[in-house]
Amino acid sequence: MDEKAKERLKKEAAEKARAAAQRKREEREKKKEESHDSVSEVNQTKDDVTSNQDLEKQKAAAAAKAKAAAIAKKKAKEAEGTETEPTSNQDLEKQKAAAAAKAKAAAIAKKKAKEAEGTETEPTSNQDLEKQKAAAAAKAKAAAIAKKKAKEAEGTETEPTPNQDLEKQKAAAAAKAKAAALAKKKAKETEGTETDSTSNQDLEKQKAIAIAKAKAAAAAKRKAKNANESGDSEKAKAIAAAKAKAAAAAKARGKTTQAKETEEPEPITPSPQQPILDRYLNIVKEHYKDDILEDSYINRMSKHVPTIVVKLEHYYSLALLFKQHSGLHFEFLSELHGTDFETYMEIYVHLYSFKNKQSVALKVKMDRENPRVDSIASIWPGANWPECEAYDLLGIQFTNHPDLHRIMLGEDWVGHPLRKDYEPYDVEV
């Protein structure tokens, strides 16, 4: 049966129920007008009860039909993809509302009848009502069974059997699920055996790989050890060779030294400036009866400059001789500086003669604790600033200097920076 036929049947049943209710209502009103006695009112009350029972039956039937229609409609919608459930729900609500209104009207009428009679017939009416309800229920049940059998015979109505279909579907689904579970279990067991064998194979492969890796690592370690041992041996050999070579070289040097010691020293080649130094010494001897010199030599490390070391007390007079003597004539002072030798102080003066194109170096030593020497700034004015510098950085006092002062550091500076024992007064400077 299609959806339209179901809707049509449902509408016809609703119209019939409304028509029957309307007829009963008209009959009840007519009876009220014709008879006013208590019996008629009681009968009318019974009729109202009957009508209420009929209404309940109609409501139950309508609800069952609506429910069956809704289930069938839902199935049809699922198959067809259409939705008409809201309309059936609206009709069901309308029927329910109408039945409720009728029941309320019947209850009001019954109450009025009881008040008019003033008699107590409620127990009897209640008993009758129970009997009528039981009879109506039995009739409804019999009718439902008959209707169900008829529908099953005709095969045109499937609405009353949704539960049976549902049970069948559930049973079929359960059977399918059980079969699927069994199949899955078997498949798992099969896979388990396969995976077990596969895992065993993989384990064997992994073991073989691990053994191969261990063997390779052991071989590499052995090779590295051999290489290290060979490398160590090579290093040891190289070290031994180097030691032997060094010992041979030391031995050769020792032999050479011994040979040199046993041999006579090679004669030193005379310096080309030696005759000039000798001439300077002869002039000094001519002018001084006493020995005023501490030492004299050729400074081979400084271009063979003739060097004369004079005693402290004759330093100024010898410098004046080297300036004024016609055979010497050292008119130019090219250098003057002081040096701290830790045990004594020394002044070095380099002179040059443009006339003779010769040079000479004068040296004078003094006490370190009280370094003091005559100034030669009056002989060579170029000695003024070098002597101030030696005074500033070494603390050497120059007697008869025209203006002896510190030219680099201030007068309040503590100490002399070129002394070997100098300690800064201000560490941060």
DOLOLUM-933813 format. One record per residue (C-alpha): residue in three letters; residue number from 1; chain; x, y, z. Coordinates in pm, whole numbers, plus 50000, padded with zeros to 5 digits. Example, Ala and Ser with C-alpha at 12.3 -4.5 7.8 and 13.67 -1.06 7.14 Angstrom:
2
> aa|i|ch|c1|c2|c3
> ALA|1|A|51230|49550|50780
> SER|2|A|51367|49894|50714
//
This chain:
429
> aa|i|ch|c1|c2|c3
> MET|1|A|50000|50000|50000
> ASP|2|A|50146|50334|49898
> GLU|3|A|50171|50646|50110
> LYS|4|A|49878|50823|49949
> ALA|5|A|49643|50536|50020
> LYS|6|A|49754|50532|50381
> GLU|7|A|49691|50903|50414
> ARG|8|A|49351|50867|50257
> LEU|9|A|49252|50584|50490
> LYS|10|A|49374|50778|50787
> LYS|11|A|49171|51085|50687
> GLU|12|A|48858|50876|50628
> ALA|13|A|48893|50714|50972
> ALA|14|A|48932|51055|51131
> GLU|15|A|48625|51190|50950
> LYS|16|A|48421|50888|51053
> ALA|17|A|48526|50932|51413
> ARG|18|A|48431|51298|51406
> ALA|19|A|48096|51221|51241
> ALA|20|A|48020|50953|51498
> ALA|21|A|48110|51185|51779
> GLN|22|A|47893|51457|51630
> ARG|23|A|47595|51220|51596
> LYS|24|A|47634|51103|51951
> ARG|25|A|47657|51458|52072
> GLU|26|A|47340|51550|51882
> GLU|27|A|47159|51247|52018
> ARG|28|A|47267|51330|52370
> GLU|29|A|47141|51684|52338
> LYS|30|A|46812|51562|52197
> LYS|31|A|46762|51321|52484
> LYS|32|A|46832|51601|52729
> GLU|33|A|46558|51810|52575
> GLU|34|A|46298|51526|52569
> SER|35|A|46353|51385|52918
> HIS|36|A|46432|51560|53240
> ASP|37|A|46394|51280|53484
> SER|38|A|46677|51128|53678
> VAL|39|A|46662|50802|53488
> SER|40|A|46715|50978|53161
> GLU|41|A|46990|51180|53317
> VAL|42|A|47151|50863|53449
> ASN|43|A|47113|50705|53110
> GLN|44|A|47255|51018|52962
> THR|45|A|47544|50988|53206
> LYS|46|A|47591|50630|53095
> ASP|47|A|47574|50741|52739
> ASP|48|A|47838|50999|52820
> VAL|49|A|48051|50731|52976
> THR|50|A|47997|50514|52672
> SER|51|A|48082|50804|52451
> ASN|52|A|48392|50858|52660
> GLN|53|A|48481|50495|52617
> ASP|54|A|48423|50521|52249
> LEU|55|A|48633|50834|52247
> GLU|56|A|48910|50655|52430
> LYS|57|A|48886|50369|52184
> GLN|58|A|48894|50611|51896
> LYS|59|A|49189|50790|52050
> ALA|60|A|49374|50463|52105
> ALA|61|A|49292|50346|51756
> ALA|62|A|49390|50680|51610
> ALA|63|A|49714|50681|51807
> ALA|64|A|49795|50323|51699
> LYS|65|A|49713|50405|51341
> ALA|66|A|49916|50724|51360
> LYS|67|A|50210|50536|51511
> ALA|68|A|50190|50261|51249
> ALA|69|A|50153|50523|50978
> ALA|70|A|50451|50712|51113
> ILE|71|A|50667|50398|51113
> ALA|72|A|50555|50308|50762
> LYS|73|A|50603|50664|50653
> LYS|74|A|50952|50670|50801
> LYS|75|A|51043|50358|50610
> ALA|76|A|50893|50499|50295
> LYS|77|A|51083|50824|50348
> GLU|78|A|51406|50638|50398
> ALA|79|A|51344|50455|50070
> GLU|80|A|51206|50749|49873
> GLY|81|A|51399|51030|50046
> THR|82|A|51085|51235|50119
> GLU|83|A|50962|51370|50453
> THR|84|A|50590|51385|50537
> GLU|85|A|50615|51300|50907
> PRO|86|A|50534|51654|51025
> THR|87|A|50190|51637|50859
> SER|88|A|50096|51308|51030
> ASN|89|A|50218|51446|51360
> GLN|90|A|49997|51754|51311
> ASP|91|A|49693|51535|51241
> LEU|92|A|49769|51327|51548
> GLU|93|A|49792|51636|51762
> LYS|94|A|49462|51763|51627
> GLN|95|A|49293|51431|51706
> LYS|96|A|49437|51429|52055
> ALA|97|A|49320|51784|52118
> ALA|98|A|48967|51702|51995
> ALA|99|A|48948|51389|52211
> ALA|100|A|49066|51584|52515
> ALA|101|A|48799|51851|52456
> LYS|102|A|48529|51589|52428
> ALA|103|A|48637|51416|52748
> LYS|104|A|48640|51748|52932
> ALA|105|A|48284|51829|52811
> ALA|106|A|48160|51486|52916
> ALA|107|A|48310|51527|53261
> ILE|108|A|48142|51866|53304
> ALA|109|A|47805|51724|53198
> LYS|110|A|47839|51432|53436
> LYS|111|A|47917|51667|53722
> LYS|112|A|47609|51878|53652
> ALA|113|A|47389|51568|53639
> LYS|114|A|47513|51449|53974
> GLU|115|A|47450|51787|54130
> ALA|116|A|47090|51794|53995
> GLU|117|A|46996|51448|54114
> GLY|118|A|47141|51487|54460
> THR|119|A|47150|51113|54485
> GLU|120|A|47451|50893|54520
> THR|121|A|47476|50672|54218
> GLU|122|A|47846|50716|54174
> PRO|123|A|47948|50366|54296
> THR|124|A|47706|50201|54055
> SER|125|A|47815|50424|53771
> ASN|126|A|48177|50352|53853
> GLN|127|A|48111|49977|53849
> ASP|128|A|47927|50006|53522
> LEU|129|A|48206|50219|53391
> GLU|130|A|48465|49957|53484
> LYS|131|A|48258|49685|53321
> GLN|132|A|48215|49893|53008
> LYS|133|A|48589|49966|53001
> ALA|134|A|48672|49596|53034
> ALA|135|A|48425|49501|52764
> ALA|136|A|48554|49777|52539
> ALA|137|A|48914|49665|52596
> ALA|138|A|48824|49306|52515
> LYS|139|A|48643|49417|52201
> ALA|140|A|48933|49635|52097
> LYS|141|A|49180|49354|52155
> ALA|142|A|48967|49108|51958
> ALA|143|A|48927|49361|51680
> ALA|144|A|49302|49423|51670
> ILE|145|A|49376|49051|51652
> ALA|146|A|49116|49005|51377
> LYS|147|A|49252|49301|51187
> LYS|148|A|49607|49171|51220
> LYS|149|A|49507|48829|51088
> ALA|150|A|49319|48988|50799
> LYS|151|A|49617|49202|50709
> GLU|152|A|49852|48908|50723
> ALA|153|A|49613|48712|50500
> GLU|154|A|49570|48991|50250
> GLY|155|A|49939|49083|50245
> THR|156|A|49841|49442|50172
> GLU|157|A|49905|49589|50518
> THR|158|A|50249|49576|50681
> GLU|159|A|50203|49850|50940
> PRO|160|A|50115|49626|51241
> THR|161|A|50429|49412|51190
> PRO|162|A|50714|49662|51220
> ASN|163|A|50821|49495|51541
> GLN|164|A|50837|49159|51371
> ASP|165|A|51038|49306|51085
> LEU|166|A|51261|49473|51337
> GLU|167|A|51314|49147|51522
> LYS|168|A|51391|48973|51196
> GLN|169|A|51633|49246|51100
> LYS|170|A|51797|49229|51442
> ALA|171|A|51828|48850|51417
> ALA|172|A|51972|48877|51065
> ALA|173|A|52212|49152|51176
> ALA|174|A|52318|48946|51479
> ALA|175|A|52376|48643|51257
> LYS|176|A|52578|48852|51014
> ALA|177|A|52779|49005|51296
> LYS|178|A|52846|48663|51445
> ALA|179|A|52951|48526|51107
> ALA|180|A|53173|48830|51050
> ALA|181|A|53329|48788|51396
> LEU|182|A|53399|48421|51325
> ALA|183|A|53547|48505|50988
> LYS|184|A|53754|48783|51142
> LYS|185|A|53874|48549|51416
> LYS|186|A|53973|48287|51159
> ALA|187|A|54144|48551|50950
> LYS|188|A|54332|48675|51257
> GLU|189|A|54436|48324|51345
> THR|190|A|54554|48274|50989
> GLU|191|A|54730|48611|50992
> GLY|192|A|54872|48529|51334
> THR|193|A|55029|48212|51207
> GLU|194|A|55154|48394|50901
> THR|195|A|55282|48686|51107
> ASP|196|A|55441|48447|51352
> SER|197|A|55628|48279|51074
> THR|198|A|55704|48614|50919
> SER|199|A|55820|48757|51253
> ASN|200|A|56038|48452|51305
> GLN|201|A|56187|48504|50963
> ASP|202|A|56242|48873|51039
> LEU|203|A|56398|48782|51372
> GLU|204|A|56634|48543|51202
> LYS|205|A|56724|48811|50949
> GLN|206|A|56784|49065|51227
> LYS|207|A|56999|48817|51414
> ALA|208|A|57202|48748|51102
> ILE|209|A|57240|49122|51037
> ALA|210|A|57342|49185|51399
> ILE|211|A|57599|48904|51383
> ALA|212|A|57736|49043|51057
> LYS|213|A|57757|49392|51206
> ALA|214|A|57930|49260|51518
> LYS|215|A|58181|49071|51304
> ALA|216|A|58243|49380|51091
> ALA|217|A|58287|49595|51404
> ALA|218|A|58527|49342|51554
> ALA|219|A|58726|49330|51231
> ALA|220|A|58736|49710|51212
> LYS|221|A|58842|49729|51576
> ARG|222|A|59114|49472|51516
> LYS|223|A|59235|49663|51211
> ALA|224|A|59231|49990|51405
> LYS|225|A|59423|49826|51688
> ASN|226|A|59678|49689|51446
> ALA|227|A|59700|50028|51279
> ASN|228|A|59745|50198|51615
> GLU|229|A|60009|49946|51714
> SER|230|A|60184|49992|51384
> GLY|231|A|60143|50369|51417
> ASP|232|A|60283|50356|51769
> SER|233|A|60569|50146|51651
> GLU|234|A|60630|50392|51368
> LYS|235|A|60621|50679|51615
> ALA|236|A|60857|50494|51845
> LYS|237|A|61090|50429|51554
> ALA|238|A|61075|50793|51447
> ILE|239|A|61141|50910|51805
> ALA|240|A|61429|50668|51840
> ALA|241|A|61570|50785|51507
> ALA|242|A|61537|51148|51609
> LYS|243|A|61707|51077|51942
> ALA|244|A|61985|50892|51768
> LYS|245|A|62026|51174|51523
> ALA|246|A|62031|51433|51801
> ALA|247|A|62286|51226|51995
> ALA|248|A|62503|51196|51684
> ALA|249|A|62478|51571|51624
> ALA|250|A|62564|51643|51988
> LYS|251|A|62855|51404|51967
> ALA|252|A|62973|51569|51648
> ARG|253|A|62943|51911|51810
> GLY|254|A|63136|51786|52109
> LYS|255|A|63409|51658|51884
> THR|256|A|63413|51985|51695
> THR|257|A|63434|52180|52021
> GLN|258|A|63711|51961|52148
> ALA|259|A|63890|51998|51818
> LYS|260|A|63851|52373|51834
> GLU|261|A|63975|52379|52191
> THR|262|A|64275|52171|52103
> GLU|263|A|64340|52379|51796
> GLU|264|A|64492|52723|51825
> PRO|265|A|64243|53012|51811
> GLU|266|A|64214|53180|51478
> PRO|267|A|64382|53523|51475
> ILE|268|A|64133|53815|51488
> THR|269|A|64154|54035|51183
> PRO|270|A|64259|54385|51287
> SER|271|A|63988|54649|51251
> PRO|272|A|64043|54920|50991
> GLN|273|A|63961|55172|51267
> GLN|274|A|64232|55045|51499
> PRO|275|A|64497|55294|51371
> ILE|276|A|64253|55578|51430
> LEU|277|A|64187|55461|51785
> ASP|278|A|64561|55436|51843
> ARG|279|A|64606|55792|51725
> TYR|280|A|64332|55911|51965
> LEU|281|A|64501|55734|52251
> ASN|282|A|64838|55888|52169
> ILE|283|A|64688|56239|52180
> VAL|284|A|64528|56166|52516
> LYS|285|A|64860|56039|52655
> GLU|286|A|65035|56352|52535
> HIS|287|A|64800|56578|52731
> TYR|288|A|64759|56372|53048
> LYS|289|A|65045|56243|53256
> ASP|290|A|64816|56012|53456
> ASP|291|A|64606|55732|53315
> ILE|292|A|64256|55884|53280
> LEU|293|A|64106|55602|53080
> GLU|294|A|63933|55288|53207
> ASP|295|A|63918|55110|52873
> SER|296|A|63940|55153|52498
> TYR|297|A|63829|54919|52215
> ILE|298|A|63681|54890|51868
> ASN|299|A|63306|54834|51883
> ARG|300|A|63275|54577|51608
> MET|301|A|62898|54550|51670
> SER|302|A|62852|54918|51585
> LYS|303|A|63040|54973|51261
> HIS|304|A|63383|54944|51427
> VAL|305|A|63345|55276|51607
> PRO|306|A|63652|55358|51824
> THR|307|A|63529|55366|52185
> ILE|308|A|63698|55524|52487
> VAL|309|A|63582|55475|52848
> VAL|310|A|63695|55767|53064
> LYS|311|A|63710|55799|53439
> LEU|312|A|63429|56002|53598
> GLU|313|A|63644|56290|53718
> HIS|314|A|63808|56342|53374
> TYR|315|A|63493|56314|53167
> TYR|316|A|63442|56691|53109
> SER|317|A|63808|56773|53035
> LEU|318|A|63845|56486|52787
> ALA|319|A|63527|56595|52609
> LEU|320|A|63667|56949|52585
> LEU|321|A|63996|56806|52440
> PHE|322|A|63805|56613|52173
> LYS|323|A|63628|56932|52073
> GLN|324|A|63920|57178|52072
> HIS|325|A|64224|56972|51962
> SER|326|A|64316|57039|51602
> GLY|327|A|64396|56675|51530
> LEU|328|A|64060|56561|51662
> HIS|329|A|63813|56842|51609
> PHE|330|A|63481|56664|51697
> GLU|331|A|63251|56959|51658
> PHE|332|A|62924|56766|51630
> LEU|333|A|62746|56568|51910
> SER|334|A|62510|56328|51735
> GLU|335|A|62390|56125|52033
> LEU|336|A|62377|56121|52414
> HIS|337|A|62183|55875|52627
> GLY|338|A|62199|55700|52962
> THR|339|A|62165|55330|53053
> ASP|340|A|62089|55144|53378
> PHE|341|A|62310|54833|53407
> GLU|342|A|62168|54752|53753
> THR|343|A|62515|54777|53915
> TYR|344|A|62606|55116|53766
> MET|345|A|62480|55391|53540
> GLU|346|A|62645|55485|53213
> ILE|347|A|62642|55784|52976
> TYR|348|A|62716|55721|52609
> VAL|349|A|62820|56011|52382
> HIS|350|A|62872|55980|52006
> LEU|351|A|63085|56253|51837
> TYR|352|A|63160|56322|51473
> SER|353|A|63429|56529|51296
> PHE|354|A|63324|56674|50963
> LYS|355|A|63681|56789|50905
> ASN|356|A|63838|56446|50948
> LYS|357|A|63522|56248|50861
> GLN|358|A|63578|56034|51163
> SER|359|A|63373|55940|51472
> VAL|360|A|63441|55841|51829
> ALA|361|A|63234|55723|52127
> LEU|362|A|63291|55843|52483
> LYS|363|A|63161|55648|52782
> VAL|364|A|63155|55729|53151
> LYS|365|A|63033|55514|53441
> MET|366|A|62891|55635|53775
> ASP|367|A|62741|55513|54098
> ARG|368|A|62385|55389|54063
> GLU|369|A|62274|55503|54405
> ASN|370|A|62384|55861|54339
> PRO|371|A|62437|55904|53966
> ARG|372|A|62604|56240|53908
> VAL|373|A|62825|56366|53624
> ASP|374|A|62938|56697|53475
> SER|375|A|62723|56849|53203
> ILE|376|A|62881|56893|52858
> ALA|377|A|62602|57124|52735
> SER|378|A|62846|57413|52752
> ILE|379|A|63077|57230|52506
> TRP|380|A|62805|57098|52272
> PRO|381|A|62473|57284|52318
> GLY|382|A|62305|56984|52153
> ALA|383|A|62358|56794|52480
> ASN|384|A|62103|57013|52663
> TRP|385|A|61784|56818|52591
> PRO|386|A|61941|56465|52592
> GLU|387|A|62081|56537|52940
> CYS|388|A|61735|56656|53057
> GLU|389|A|61589|56333|52917
> ALA|390|A|61847|56121|53106
> TYR|391|A|61766|56318|53419
> ASP|392|A|61389|56269|53370
> LEU|393|A|61388|55895|53291
> LEU|394|A|61694|55774|53485
> GLY|395|A|61746|56033|53755
> ILE|396|A|62106|56119|53655
> GLN|397|A|62215|56456|53787
> PHE|398|A|62417|56674|53546
> THR|399|A|62632|56927|53727
> ASN|400|A|62651|57283|53586
> HIS|401|A|62358|57217|53346
> PRO|402|A|62199|57550|53242
> ASP|403|A|61835|57433|53295
> LEU|404|A|61801|57075|53418
> HIS|405|A|61431|56976|53439
> ARG|406|A|61190|56694|53351
> ILE|407|A|61084|56728|52990
> MET|408|A|60846|56429|52960
> LEU|409|A|60704|56375|53308
> GLY|410|A|60593|56632|53558
> GLU|411|A|60807|56752|53844
> ASP|412|A|60572|56581|54089
> TRP|413|A|60618|56245|53914
> VAL|414|A|60743|55978|54154
> GLY|415|A|61033|55767|54021
> HIS|416|A|61217|55731|53690
> PRO|417|A|61058|55485|53438
> LEU|418|A|61385|55366|53269
> ARG|419|A|61537|55239|53593
> LYS|420|A|61530|54861|53626
> ASP|421|A|61384|54883|53976
> TYR|422|A|61110|55129|53883
> GLU|423|A|60768|55066|54044
> PRO|424|A|60477|55290|53938
> TYR|425|A|60342|55507|54212
> ASP|426|A|59996|55486|54051
> VAL|427|A|59949|55129|53929
> GLU|428|A|59676|55225|53685
> VAL|429|A|59909|55456|53492
//
